[in-house]
Amino acid sequence: MKSFTPKNYKWSVKGLEKCIAENGMKSEIIYVTPSAAIVKVDNYEDSVVLGAVTDWCICQHSCSWKQYVSDKPNNAQIFFYNFGLPYEDYLSVVGATFEILGKDKIKLCHCFSRENKPLCEKLGKYKDEGDLYALNELIMKKNFGYSSAIHILIESGVTAYYQPTSFRNDEEIVKKWDDYNKDCDKVFIPSGGYSYIPLYADYDLFDDYPF
């Protein structure tokens, strides 16, 4: 696949659309203006291409993509492009990982500027307000006319990918249970075997559950 860089495509909305189309990507543009776009990135291969001008680990290492996105069924990776800036600018592309908690509820997990710095660092004396505040102030209001990234993602249908915890059947997490129990003095076996129970599944891969 051809990387989304000025060498291969015009640094513009049209260039982005052409890149996605020519490479047959599953990733999709979920919101667009004449000079900016928001993309829901579907997989690691697409991330490599669409984040080629960034220093993000999720665009360079498949294990990082798994850690942030694919190993967590309700996480969504979003790229925010501002084509009004040169691609070298630290705000030309912003990457954000969101956790979908329900059909109308999303939580920001991580947010980085193009050169892989937490976005809140770009707020100067207001950096303690956090990444979501930075995303709304520096990206949403200026580029898209929205005051809330959460609102625009819900309106764009990102929550359609939500998988209720109680309906998941993740064999990898079951294996983690098995591995965990090998090292435990007291083995916890959910009733009926290793099936999802919403109470316990609320904890990320069960690693944080207070046994």
One Martini backbone bead per residue (centre of mass of N, CA, C, O) as a GRO file, in nm:
protein
  211
    1MET     BB    1   0.100   0.034   0.016
    2LYS     BB    2   0.039   0.376   0.006
    3SER     BB    3   0.140   0.634   0.166
    4PHE     BB    4   0.032   0.920   0.354
    5THR     BB    5   0.206   1.140   0.161
    6PRO     BB    6   0.323   1.400  -0.030
    7LYS     BB    7   0.459   1.199  -0.232
    8ASN     BB    8   0.171   1.040  -0.301
    9TYR     BB    9  -0.018   1.275  -0.179
   10LYS     BB   10  -0.223   1.510  -0.128
   11TRP     BB   11  -0.255   1.753   0.129
   12SER     BB   12  -0.582   1.645   0.156
   13VAL     BB   13  -0.893   1.538   0.127
   14LYS     BB   14  -0.856   1.416  -0.156
   15GLY     BB   15  -0.601   1.257  -0.085
   16LEU     BB   16  -0.731   1.082   0.131
   17GLU     BB   17  -0.952   0.955  -0.041
   18LYS     BB   18  -0.755   0.826  -0.245
   19CYS     BB   19  -0.598   0.648  -0.050
   20ILE     BB   20  -0.835   0.477   0.052
   21ALA     BB   21  -0.926   0.375  -0.228
   22GLU     BB   22  -0.657   0.256  -0.355
   23ASN     BB   23  -0.610   0.064  -0.083
   24GLY     BB   24  -0.876  -0.068   0.022
   25MET     BB   25  -0.999   0.040   0.278
   26LYS     BB   26  -1.184   0.022   0.591
   27SER     BB   27  -1.148   0.288   0.645
   28GLU     BB   28  -1.322   0.600   0.757
   29ILE     BB   29  -1.489   0.885   0.686
   30ILE     BB   30  -1.692   1.066   0.936
   31TYR     BB   31  -1.566   1.363   0.884
   32VAL     BB   32  -1.602   1.677   0.689
   33THR     BB   33  -1.416   1.934   0.540
   34PRO     BB   34  -1.236   2.129   0.327
   35SER     BB   35  -0.969   2.104   0.566
   36ALA     BB   36  -1.093   1.842   0.717
   37ALA     BB   37  -1.062   1.522   0.909
   38ILE     BB   38  -1.228   1.214   1.013
   39VAL     BB   39  -1.090   0.892   1.117
   40LYS     BB   40  -1.166   0.554   1.119
   41VAL     BB   41  -0.953   0.307   1.222
   42ASP     BB   42  -0.946  -0.041   1.155
   43ASN     BB   43  -0.625  -0.108   1.123
   44TYR     BB   44  -0.292  -0.147   1.114
   45GLU     BB   45  -0.236  -0.109   0.811
   46ASP     BB   46  -0.387   0.163   0.795
   47SER     BB   47  -0.220   0.308   1.010
   48VAL     BB   48   0.047   0.312   0.860
   49VAL     BB   49  -0.056   0.486   0.622
   50LEU     BB   50  -0.219   0.726   0.775
   51GLY     BB   51   0.053   0.758   0.987
   52ALA     BB   52   0.328   0.827   0.829
   53VAL     BB   53   0.385   1.132   0.963
   54THR     BB   54   0.426   0.992   1.228
   55ASP     BB   55   0.534   0.872   1.578
   56TRP     BB   56   0.351   0.632   1.618
   57CYS     BB   57   0.329   0.311   1.739
   58ILE     BB   58   0.059   0.220   1.584
   59CYS     BB   59   0.235   0.273   1.297
   60GLN     BB   60   0.496   0.055   1.372
   61HIS     BB   61   0.342  -0.156   1.575
   62SER     BB   62   0.139  -0.422   1.625
   63CYS     BB   63   0.150  -0.442   1.938
   64SER     BB   64   0.037  -0.156   1.984
   65TRP     BB   65  -0.231  -0.192   1.847
   66LYS     BB   66  -0.325  -0.414   2.035
   67GLN     BB   67  -0.303  -0.261   2.304
   68TYR     BB   68  -0.504  -0.015   2.215
   69VAL     BB   69  -0.723  -0.187   2.027
   70SER     BB   70  -0.770  -0.504   1.937
   71ASP     BB   71  -0.776  -0.607   2.250
   72LYS     BB   72  -1.023  -0.385   2.253
   73PRO     BB   73  -1.340  -0.404   2.137
   74ASN     BB   74  -1.428  -0.084   2.236
   75ASN     BB   75  -1.209   0.040   2.066
   76ALA     BB   76  -1.125   0.358   1.903
   77GLN     BB   77  -0.955   0.485   1.619
   78ILE     BB   78  -0.860   0.833   1.575
   79PHE     BB   79  -0.817   1.068   1.307
   80PHE     BB   80  -0.700   1.411   1.291
   81TYR     BB   81  -0.722   1.642   1.025
   82ASN     BB   82  -0.512   1.932   0.912
   83PHE     BB   83  -0.480   2.092   0.593
   84GLY     BB   84  -0.401   2.394   0.689
   85LEU     BB   85  -0.146   2.241   0.759
   86PRO     BB   86   0.145   2.133   0.766
   87TYR     BB   87   0.255   1.811   0.816
   88GLU     BB   88   0.480   1.905   1.035
   89ASP     BB   89   0.279   1.980   1.222
   90TYR     BB   90   0.162   1.894   1.542
   91LEU     BB   91  -0.161   1.949   1.430
   92SER     BB   92  -0.212   1.788   1.156
   93VAL     BB   93  -0.211   1.528   1.351
   94VAL     BB   94  -0.446   1.340   1.552
   95GLY     BB   95  -0.451   1.090   1.806
   96ALA     BB   96  -0.733   0.880   1.921
   97THR     BB   97  -0.849   0.690   2.200
   98PHE     BB   98  -1.155   0.513   2.238
   99GLU     BB   99  -1.419   0.426   2.461
  100ILE     BB  100  -1.703   0.230   2.428
  101LEU     BB  101  -1.984   0.232   2.666
  102GLY     BB  102  -2.209   0.310   2.450
  103LYS     BB  103  -2.447   0.459   2.241
  104ASP     BB  104  -2.387   0.750   2.436
  105LYS     BB  105  -2.077   0.657   2.529
  106ILE     BB  106  -1.752   0.819   2.566
  107LYS     BB  107  -1.394   0.761   2.614
  108LEU     BB  108  -1.094   0.903   2.668
  109CYS     BB  109  -0.763   0.763   2.668
  110HIS     BB  110  -0.594   0.888   2.415
  111CYS     BB  111  -0.366   1.174   2.311
  112PHE     BB  112  -0.184   1.273   2.008
  113SER     BB  113   0.046   1.421   1.849
  114ARG     BB  114   0.240   1.384   1.580
  115GLU     BB  115   0.512   1.365   1.783
  116ASN     BB  116   0.411   1.205   2.045
  117LYS     BB  117   0.235   1.400   2.230
  118PRO     BB  118   0.054   1.507   2.461
  119LEU     BB  119  -0.189   1.733   2.393
  120CYS     BB  120  -0.187   1.901   2.662
  121GLU     BB  121   0.102   2.031   2.617
  122LYS     BB  122  -0.026   2.258   2.410
  123LEU     BB  123  -0.163   2.445   2.658
  124GLY     BB  124   0.029   2.500   2.873
  125LYS     BB  125  -0.113   2.633   3.154
  126TYR     BB  126  -0.370   2.422   3.067
  127LYS     BB  127  -0.271   2.113   3.085
  128ASP     BB  128  -0.444   2.011   3.341
  129GLU     BB  129  -0.717   1.965   3.178
  130GLY     BB  130  -0.639   1.783   2.942
  131ASP     BB  131  -0.700   1.606   2.648
  132LEU     BB  132  -0.997   1.671   2.595
  133TYR     BB  133  -0.970   1.974   2.612
  134ALA     BB  134  -0.758   1.994   2.388
  135LEU     BB  135  -0.923   1.869   2.161
  136ASN     BB  136  -1.150   2.081   2.167
  137GLU     BB  137  -0.975   2.346   2.144
  138LEU     BB  138  -0.758   2.265   1.903
  139ILE     BB  139  -0.965   2.098   1.704
  140MET     BB  140  -1.276   2.119   1.706
  141LYS     BB  141  -1.326   2.430   1.704
  142LYS     BB  142  -1.119   2.505   1.467
  143ASN     BB  143  -1.196   2.263   1.242
  144PHE     BB  144  -1.535   2.183   1.308
  145GLY     BB  145  -1.734   2.353   1.508
  146TYR     BB  146  -1.688   2.190   1.771
  147SER     BB  147  -1.691   2.135   2.132
  148SER     BB  148  -1.719   1.803   2.086
  149ALA     BB  149  -1.589   1.496   2.027
  150ILE     BB  150  -1.804   1.311   2.139
  151HIS     BB  151  -2.044   1.419   1.976
  152ILE     BB  152  -1.936   1.367   1.685
  153LEU     BB  153  -1.906   1.058   1.719
  154ILE     BB  154  -2.196   0.992   1.778
  155GLU     BB  155  -2.315   1.128   1.520
  156SER     BB  156  -2.120   0.934   1.328
  157GLY     BB  157  -2.151   0.620   1.452
  158VAL     BB  158  -1.931   0.483   1.640
  159THR     BB  159  -2.129   0.325   1.845
  160ALA     BB  160  -2.201   0.084   1.648
  161TYR     BB  161  -1.938  -0.086   1.764
  162TYR     BB  162  -2.071  -0.178   2.007
  163GLN     BB  163  -1.996  -0.427   2.273
  164PRO     BB  164  -2.142  -0.594   2.491
  165THR     BB  165  -1.995  -0.757   2.741
  166SER     BB  166  -2.203  -1.005   2.779
  167PHE     BB  167  -2.147  -1.090   2.449
  168ARG     BB  168  -1.875  -1.186   2.475
  169ASN     BB  169  -1.614  -1.419   2.307
  170ASP     BB  170  -1.297  -1.432   2.437
  171GLU     BB  171  -1.037  -1.647   2.415
  172GLU     BB  172  -0.798  -1.478   2.521
  173ILE     BB  173  -0.921  -1.415   2.800
  174VAL     BB  174  -0.954  -1.705   2.887
  175LYS     BB  175  -0.650  -1.763   2.886
  176LYS     BB  176  -0.581  -1.555   3.103
  177TRP     BB  177  -0.728  -1.705   3.318
  178ASP     BB  178  -0.561  -1.964   3.310
  179ASP     BB  179  -0.285  -1.833   3.368
  180TYR     BB  180  -0.364  -1.704   3.635
  181ASN     BB  181  -0.454  -1.973   3.791
  182LYS     BB  182  -0.173  -2.114   3.802
  183ASP     BB  183  -0.072  -1.874   4.026
  184CYS     BB  184  -0.299  -1.965   4.224
  185ASP     BB  185  -0.431  -2.072   4.522
  186LYS     BB  186  -0.706  -1.952   4.425
  187VAL     BB  187  -0.957  -2.069   4.222
  188PHE     BB  188  -1.153  -1.901   3.982
  189ILE     BB  189  -1.484  -2.023   3.882
  190PRO     BB  190  -1.720  -1.965   3.690
  191SER     BB  191  -2.025  -2.030   3.635
  192GLY     BB  192  -2.004  -2.258   3.367
  193GLY     BB  193  -1.730  -2.133   3.337
  194TYR     BB  194  -1.556  -1.937   3.087
  195SER     BB  195  -1.763  -1.685   3.113
  196TYR     BB  196  -1.932  -1.405   3.076
  197ILE     BB  197  -1.946  -1.150   3.335
  198PRO     BB  198  -2.025  -0.834   3.381
  199LEU     BB  199  -1.894  -0.772   3.656
  200TYR     BB  200  -1.600  -0.869   3.563
  201ALA     BB  201  -1.583  -0.743   3.263
  202ASP     BB  202  -1.529  -0.442   3.353
  203TYR     BB  203  -1.249  -0.548   3.360
  204ASP     BB  204  -0.942  -0.532   3.221
  205LEU     BB  205  -0.880  -0.851   3.162
  206PHE     BB  206  -0.900  -0.884   3.490
  207ASP     BB  207  -0.636  -0.751   3.616
  208ASP     BB  208  -0.801  -0.547   3.838
  209TYR     BB  209  -0.923  -0.752   4.010
  210PRO     BB  210  -0.992  -0.778   4.369
  211PHE     BB  211  -0.880  -1.070   4.514
   0.00000   0.00000   0.00000
